[in-house]
Amino acid sequence: MSRKSVVILGAGGKMGARAAARLRASQDYLAVLCESDPAKRKALQDAGHRVEETDVAVRRADFVIVAVPDAVIGRVCRQIVPGMKTGACLIMLDAAAAYIGEIPERDDITQMIVHPCHPPFFTEQPTPEARQDYFGGVAAQDILSALVSGEESMFALGVELAKIIYAPVRQAYRVTVDQFALLEPAMAEIIVATAARWMKEALEEAVAQGVPRPAAEAFLAGHARIALAIVFGAEPSPFSDAALKAIEWGFAHYIRPEWRQIFQSEHLKRAIEEILHGGHE
């Protein structure tokens, strides 16, 4: 049985390099590296890797993984999709471009999205190395996938390919493209990552007001852990009455009442346009 050809666009980037390393170790796939950035292309070549021209590689590929920055996924796909062979599969690693309709349609190929959930907190990992792995690749994680268009059979093969790239994988969840966008960027980035940055800025403000940094860091780390454990059910003990009042006061004074609008399609699409393109294509 011949190996499936997998073209990795952006093979010199972090995610492209991770995917390439996993696929080179597989007996089922032939990884074909493509990189448009001259410096990254040279680095790949200096490391002994063969780098092929994108237009030539894409025409032969069974799978094309678009491991490029989110802001250029739409532009890259508009360049490569017309040249893909019939029956091939386009794999995007982010949902934003597909959600706002930037991916050209073809009824004779499969288009899909895959993305890691990353190792969750409050989950036991078997080794010290896994416990220190926040991205995934050593620690077990789940992944998400969505079929944009095309064949179910090819989509299933794409999910199996993703399991190799993101291994070790515990569970592969399937969602729709719209649901994907609700999870990222809406939930995971616009809300959760923003909250994480807000926590860091609160720490810096306390330090600026004279609190010794080690004390502030220790206090924040412990309180963030127990707060997350209580909110997400890992810790059965509730917040104290005073803490509950402080949370309600914080919501009332510092969280805008209309924050849930980001989960409405009109607002989310406008936000994605601004995030990817500054409001312009």
ZAMARLO-867672 format. One record per atom (N, C-alpha, C): z, x, y. Coordinates in pm, whole numbers, plus 50000, padded with zeros to 5 digits. Example, Ala and Ser with C-alpha at 12.3 -4.5 7.8 and 13.67 -1.06 7.14 Angstrom:
<sites>
507805131949431 507805123049550 507805132049670 507085128549775 507145136749894 507875129050003 
</sites>
This chain:
<sites>
500005008549880 500005000050000 500005008850124 499055006950214 498945015250333 500025011450433 500455021450509 501485019050609 500905011650729 501715003050791 501314995750909 501375005151030 500365004151115 500315012451235 501105005651347 502045013251405 502885007951514 502715016951636 502055011851737 501895019251862 503115016851949 503675027552003 504835026552091 504395030952230 504295021352321 503965024352460 505245027952534 505225039152604 506455044052666 507305051852569 506645059252479 507345066552374 508215077652428 508005081852552 508825092252611 510085087352678 510245074252687 511445068552746 512565067152644 513725062352688 514885061652600 514645052252482 514205039852510 514005030352401 512805034052317 511745038952382 510585043252306 510905054652211 511715064052257 512105075352173 512965070752056 513865061252081 514695055951972 513825049151866 512885040951912 512005033951819 511165043851739 510635053951806 509785063851739 510565071351632 511795075251664 512605082651568 512885074351443 513185061651462 513475052951346 512215050751261 511095048751326 509865045751252 509315058151182 509525069851241 509055082051173 509805084251043 511015079051036 511815080550914 511495069850809 510645060150844 510325049250753 509065052450672 509055047850550 507885049650463 506875038350480 507245027950553 506395016050563 505545015550688 505855024150786 505165023450915 504675037150959 503565037151030 503035049151092 503215047851242 504115055851299 504385055151442 503325062851520 502735056251618 501725062351704 502285062451846 502425074251903 503095075652032 502095075552146 502405067752249 501605067452372 502555068452491 502165076352589 502995078252708 502105081452827 502225073352933 501365075253050 501945084953151 503265086753150 503885096153243 503595110553201 502965118453288 502555132053249 503725140753201 504855140253271 505985148753234 506545144653097 506675131653074 507205127052946 506195129652834 504915128352865 503885131252766 503945145852723 504085154752822 504175169052791 505425172152710 506535165552743 507765167852669 507615163752522 506935152752498 506665148552360 505795158752288 504775163452355 503875173252295 504585186452270 505425190552365 506165203052348 507135202152231 507585189852201 508485187852087 507735186751955 506405188351961 505605188251839 505035174851800 505115164951890 504615151551858 503185149851910 502385143151833 501035139851877 501085127251963 500465127952079 500425116552171 498975112052186 498725099352158 497355094352160 497065086552287 495785085152317 495355077152431 495625062352403 496155055452501 496605041752480 495485032452437 494355032652507 493305022952476 492765024752335 492675037152289 492185039852154 493215035352050 494485038752074 495535035551978 495735020451964 495695013352077 495934998952075 494874991651993 493654996152000 492574989251926 492794989851775 493524999951726 493725001651582 495064996251533 495954992851624 497344990251590 497554976851520 498454976851422 498944964251364 500044958251451 500864967051509 501924962951601 501854971651725 502114965651840 502204973051965 503564970052027 504414980152040 505724978652101 505644983052246 505994974152337 505914976952480 507284981552527 507544994652517 508835000452554 508745006752693 508364998652791 508195003352929 509184996053018 509405000753141 510334993753230 509954979053249 510964970653264 510734956253274 509754952453384 509804959553495 508984955953611 507494957753586 507104965853486 505684968253462 505194962353331 506054954953258 505634949153131 504424940153150 504454931553251 503324922553275 502034930053301 502094940053387 500884947753420 500364955253298 501254961453222 500834968753103 500204959253002 500804947652982 500264938052885 498904932852928 498704930853057 497384926553103 496324937053075 496724949553069 495784960353040 495484961652892 496484959452807 496304962552665 495964950552577 496454938552613 496254926952526 494784924152497 493874925052596 492474922452564 491884931852458 492444943852445 491904953552350 492544953452213 493564945252193 494234944852063 493334938251959 493434943051835 492594937551729 493124923951685 492244915751633 492624902651582 493674904051472 494714895751480 495784895851380 496924905251412 496814913151518 497864922551554 499044915351619 500124922751641 501344916951697 501824925251816 502024918551928 502574924652049 504074922052051 504864932852060 506324931752062 506844936552196 507414927552272 508044930952399 509544932052380 510184940952456 511604943352440 512424936452549 511804927652625 512474920052729 511714907052750 512454896452787 511844883052796 511324879452934 511704886953037 511464882453174 509984880253204 509124889853170 507704888653202 507074876753130 507454874653004 506924863152930 507424850052989 508664849853032 509264837553086 508564832953214 508134842353297 507474838353422 505954838353409 505444839353286 504024837453260 503134849153294 503644861353282 502854873153317 502034878753200 502244873653081 501574879352963 500284871652935 499144878352929 497884871352902 497884865152763 497304853452752 497284846252625 496084850252540 496314850652411 495244852052311 495664844352188 494774836052135 495154827752022 494934834451887 494454847151889 494204854051763 495134865951742 496194867051822 497234877151799 498594870251808 499634877151765 501004872051776 501724879651887 502464872151968 503264878152075 504714874152055 505624883752065 507034880952040 507924889952124 509194886552127 510194894152201 511334897552106 511834909752114 513054913552042 513964921152138 515254919952117 516204926952204 517534928252131 518224939452148 519524940952082 520624933552155 521614928952080 522814923252142 523814934152181 523694945952119 524614957352135 525904954552059 526594965052016 527824963051938 528864955252017 529414944651960 530354936152034 531764942052038 532514938752143 533924942552143 534684933352048 535874937552010 536734930251916 536084929051778 535224938651744 534634939251610 534944952951551 535514953151434 535874965751370 534614973551331 534614986451361 533544995351319 534135005551222 533355010251124 533925017851013 534255032551043 533665038451146 533855052751171 534155055351318 534755066851350 534965070251492 533655070651570 532585075451508 531285076051576 530785062151610 530965052851518 530535039051542 531385032651651 532665035851654 533545030051756 533215035051896 532585046751904 532185052352033 530745048952070 530055041251986 528665037552010 528605024052080 528255024152209 528215011952286 526825005752291 525805013652265 524425008552272 523995002352139 524315008952029 523825004851897 522995016151838 522865016051707 522135026651639 523025033951541 524305034651573 525335039551482 526225027851442 526725020751543 527515008751519 526604996951485 527104987951402 526334975951366 526244966551486 525104959851497 524884950351606 524004938951556 523904928451636 522974917551611 521754919351700 520684912351669 519494912451753 519004898251776 518264896551884 517614883751915 516104885451905 515434874551868 513964874651865 513464860951910 512244861051964 511604848552006 510104849851982 509504839551930 508054838951913 507454833052040 506614840852107 505924836052226 504714827852185 503914833452095 502744826352043 502274833651919 501544826551833 500954832951717 501494828251584 501344836851483 501624833351344 503084835751306 503654826151236 505024827551187 505154839451091 504144841551007 504214852550911 504254866050980 503464867751086 503454880351159 504754881951239 505264870951291 506544871151361 507644876051268 507654871151144 508664875351047 508574890351021 507364895551012 507194909950993 507694917651115 507474912051233 507964918351355 509484918951360 510144908551310 511604908551305 512094919451210 511434920951096 511814931551001 511614945351064 510564946951140 510334959451212 511464962051313 511864951551383 512954952851481 514264956851414 514494951851293 515714955451220 515774970451192 514614976651171 514574991151151 514854998451281 514244993851389 514415000351519 515854999751566 516514988251544 517854986251597 518944987851491 518614992851374 519574994051264 520805002451305 521954999251243 522194988451147 522344974851215 521664964851159 521654951351215 522444942051123 523384934651182 524164925051104 523414911951089 522934906451201 522314893251200 521154893151299 520044886951260 518914885051350 518854870351388 519094867351515 519084853651564 517734850651628 517274838351609 516024834051671 516314824051781 515704826251897 515824817052010 514434814552066 514334805352161 513064803152229 512954812952346 511774813852405 511584822452521 512474817852635 512544804852659 513394799652766 514864803052741 515314801652618 516694804952585 516954819952602 515954828052567 516084842552585 516364845852731 515604839752821 515784842452964 517144837653014 517674826952956 519014822452993 520064832752955 519824839452841 520774849652796 520594862852872 519334866652895 519024878352976 517694876253047 517714876453180 518744882553265 519874873453313 519784860153295 520744851353363 522184854453324 522524853053198 523914854753157 524334869353154 523584877753080 524044891253051 523984900753169 522994898953256 522824908253367 523294902453500 522744890853536 523064885253668 524534881153676 525114876453565 526514872353566 527424883353508 527224887053382 528164895953314 528144910153372 526964915953386 526894929553439 527364930153585 527074919453660 527564918753797 529094918253800 529684910553708 531134909853700 531734923553665 531054930953577 531524944353542 531494953553663 530414952753739 530344960853860 531414956653960 531674943953971 532714938854060 534084944454020 534334945153890 535574951153841 535684965753885 534584973153873 534604987253913 534834988554063 534234979754143 534424980454287 535864976654325 536464967654249 537874964354272 538754976354246 538454983754140 539194996054110 539065006054225 537825008054271 537605017554379 538315013454507 538395000354532 539104995654651 540594998454640 541154996454520 542574999454501 542845014354523 541965022854472 542105037254491 541985040954639 541025034554708 540845037254851 542085033254931 542845023354880 544065018854948 545275027454913 545055037954829 546125047354802 546695047254661 546235038254574 546725038054436 546175050354363 547005058054295 546485069554219 545435065054117 544305072254112 543205068054025 543625066453878 544365076153818 544745074253677 545535061253654 546425058053749 547205045653734 546305033453745 545375033653841 544465022253860 543565020453738 543045031553686 542155030653569 542885025453447 544115030253424 544895025653309 545205010753322 545575006553442 545934992553464 544734983453447 543594987453503 542384979253490 541924978553344 541894990053275 541394990153138 542204980953047 543504981753058 544344973352973 544244958653008 544244955553137 544174941553178 542794935453153 541754943353164 540414938253130 540344934952982 540914943652900 540874941552755 541624928952715 542834927352765 543614915652725 543024902852784 542464903552906 541854891652965 540654887152884 539794896552844 538634893152763 539074887652627 540114893552569 540594888952439 541114874652446 541824871352553 542344857752568 541194847852591 540314851152684 539234841952719 538334839052601 538034849352518 537104847652407 537784845152273 539094842752274 539774838152154 540194848752056 540074861552092 540544872052002 542064873452005 542674869152114 544124869452130 544634855052146 545494850552054 545954836552062 546914833652176 547584843752228 548524841352337 547764837752464 548274828252540 547574823952662 547924832852781 547184830752891 547564836953017 548904831053062 549644838853140 550874833553200 550514822953303 551494814853339 551254804453439 550784810553571 551404821553609 551014828153734 549584833453726 549214839153611 547844844353595 546834832953601 547154821553541 546244810053546 546044805353690 547124805253767 547004801353908 546174811453986 546354824453954 545574834854021 544084833553989 543774830153864 542374828253824 541764816653900 542474805453906 541954793853979 541774797054127 542724804454184 542604808254325 541384817154345 541174826754254 540004835554265 538694828054255 538624818654160 537414810454149 537154802754278 538204796754331 538044788254449 537624796054572 538094808554584 537864816154706 536734826454697 536394830954576 535434841954567 534234839354477 534194828254406 533034824654325 532304813154393 531024815154423 530264804754492 530104792554401 530304780554454 530234768554371 528874766654302 527814771654364 526464769454310 526024780154211 526964788054157 526564799154071 525804794653946 526034782653899 525334777853778 523854775153801 523404775453925 521994773253952 521104783553884 521654795353856 520824805853795 520354801753656 520984791953595 520564787053464 519544775753474 519124772453595 518054762753615 516734770353628 515694765153565 514424772253553 513874776653689 513874767653787 513304771053917 514004783053980 515324782953976 516104793754037 515964806653957 515964805553823 515874817553741 514514824253755 513444816453758 512114822353774 511994829353909 512544823254013 512494829554144 513314842554145 514464842254079 515284854354071 514554865453997 513894862053886 513174872153809 512044878153890 511324869753963 510244874954049 510794885154149 511934881854209 512524890954307 513054903654241 513654902354123 514194913954052 513074923354008 512014917653953 510924926053900 510004931354008 509724922954107 508654926454202 509054925154348 510334923354376 510744921654514 510204909054577 509914899154493 509354886554542 507844886454547 507214897954514 505764898854519 505264905454392 504074901754347 503444908154231 502834921354274 
</sites>
